[in-house]
Structures are given as C-alpha cells and as structure tokens.
Amino acid sequence: MPNIKLAVEARARSRNTILSQLPDVEYAALERFLVPVDLPLGKALSEPSQPIEYIYFPISGLISTDVLTAKGESIEVGLIGREGFAGLPALFDRPQMAHTVLMQGSGEGMRIRSSILREQFLKGGVLRDIVHQFIYLQFVQITQSVLCNRVHEVEARLARWLLASADRTGSSSLQLTQEFLAQMLGVQRSTVTVAAGVLQQHRLIGYSRGRIEIFDRPGLTTVACECYQIVRSSYDRLLQPSEDGLLRYVL
C-alpha cells in the first residue's frame, strides 16, 4: 500500500500543474498530508454556503462550478481541470459561496485538508503566486459566463462548453449526460437534444449513451461563441508548455 500511495503521489505531482510546479521545499511541506482519492462522476466536492474541509487537486477528470437558485435551478459558470484545484474560498478562510462544486467527468486526484493548504498559502512563495494566477483564470471564466449566458444562443454556448471541457481534460472524449448538459447550460433537456443534434448532423460531434466525441475541433470552434476564444487566450497566455511538455504557469 505505501508503494502504491507513493506512486500515485508522484503521478499527481507530475500531472497536476500546481503540485508539479512547486519547489521541492514547498511540496515537501504538503506531501505527507496529500491523500490519493477517486473522483467519480457526480461527486460533490463542496456544498453551497458550507465550510470547505478539503481541497482537491485533480490529475484527471473535470470539476464543474454551478451557481444555484433558491428553487434549485443551476447553471455552470466555471470548469477546472488538472491546472487547478477545488476549494479556493477556503484559502481565504471563507465557506463555499452559493455554488455547488462537483465532478462533471470522473477522474482521480489528491485531497488535502484546507487548513493545511491555507497555512502554506499564507507563507507566500511559489504556491501563493500560482494560486493568484489560477484565481485570475477563474475570474475570466466566471465573468465571461455572465455575458455568454445572457446573450448567446444555446448551440453556440454548447459548442463553447464542449471545447472548454476538452481543454481542461486534454481529451476529445467527454463523459457528459443530457441531464448534465441541460444543467450546465441552464436549459431544458429537450433544448439540449436539439442543439446537440444539430452539431451531430454537421459531424462536429458524436453523442451516444452519455459520452460525447469531438470529431471536428476547428468546425466546432467556428460554431462556438466568441467567449471561447476570449477565455482560451487567457489560459494560453498564463499556462505554457515547458521543456518536458507539461503545462506550467507563467510567473
């Protein structure tokens, strides 16, 4: 078991952008508190207005941040892949906002108590600098989503979220049900069926049994609203490949 734990931790450090970029001394301060965890589809990582006990660093899968209404309606405003983590408010000693944070695509990752990461964050160093970059990217996503959800058509928004999901997971194969897509876009399932059907008719995507395959990324990018390129350009500016081929934050 210890060997398995060490192997997963090593994999996490190499595949989660933030963990992999920490200097050895900063990573060593966290290493013994990091616990490998499975992150199945639909798992809630934090609940609305509740204290955040753990912070999750994904090494695969997709994390979704959804805004909730008092009636239980929701719409997605942000995505997180292995470039980030779930539980950001805890670093500022705040409970989760009126959001739910859950796994939109199953994966695995590392979990750490929020109090431990907050202590290390307050010390400054590279962790603090990377977190600030990550906060900026989340801010870009969320603010652009406000405009997107207000003025753009469902088909263009669907194309945008599919491309963004593929970017965050590094895969053209996405585990997304119609129910989840409807929740993600804030529309009825029937509306998603029509929009996805149009994209499928143009052979941009394939959809079957809760799995979407992106067949034609350039074509899908043409259909997506301008919000996709605006957010993508921010990620490309702050996350760039290093000599070993892994993404690194530009500090």
C-alpha positions, 0 to 999 in steps of 0.5 A: 500500500505505501508503494502504491500511495507513493506512486500515485503521489508522484503521478499527481505531482507530475500531472497536476500543474500546481503540485508539479510546479512547486519547489521541492521545499514547498511540496515537501511541506504538503506531501505527507498530508496529500491523500490519493482519492477517486473522483467519480462522476457526480461527486460533490466536492463542496456544498453551497454556503458550507465550510470547505474541509478539503481541497482537491487537486485533480490529475484527471477528470473535470470539476464543474462550478454551478451557481444555484437558485433558491428553487434549485435551478443551476447553471455552470459558470466555471470548469477546472481541470488538472491546472487547478484545484477545488476549494479556493474560498477556503484559502481565504478562510471563507465557506463555499459561496452559493455554488455547488462544486462537483465532478462533471467527468470522473477522474482521480486526484489528491485531497488535502485538508484546507487548513493545511493548504491555507497555512502554506498559502499564507507563507507566500512563495511559489504556491501563493503566486500560482494560486493568484494566477489560477484565481485570475483564470477563474475570474475570466471564466466566471465573468465571461459566463455572465455575458455568454449566458445572457446573450448567446444562443444555446448551440453556440454556448454548447459548442463553447462548453464542449471545447472548454471541457476538452481543454481542461481534460486534454481529451476529445472524449467527454463523459457528459449526460443530457441531464448534465448538459441541460444543467450546465447550460441552464436549459431544458433537456429537450433544448439540449437534444436539439442543439446537440443534434444539430452539431451531430448532423454537421459531424462536429460531434458524436453523442451516444449513451452519455459520452460525447466525441469531438470529431471536428475541433476547428468546425466546432470552434467556428460554431462556438461563441466568441467567449471561447476564444476570449477565455482560451487566450487567457489560459494560453497566455498564463499556462505554457508548455515547458521543456518536458511538455507539461503545462506550467504557469507563467510567473 
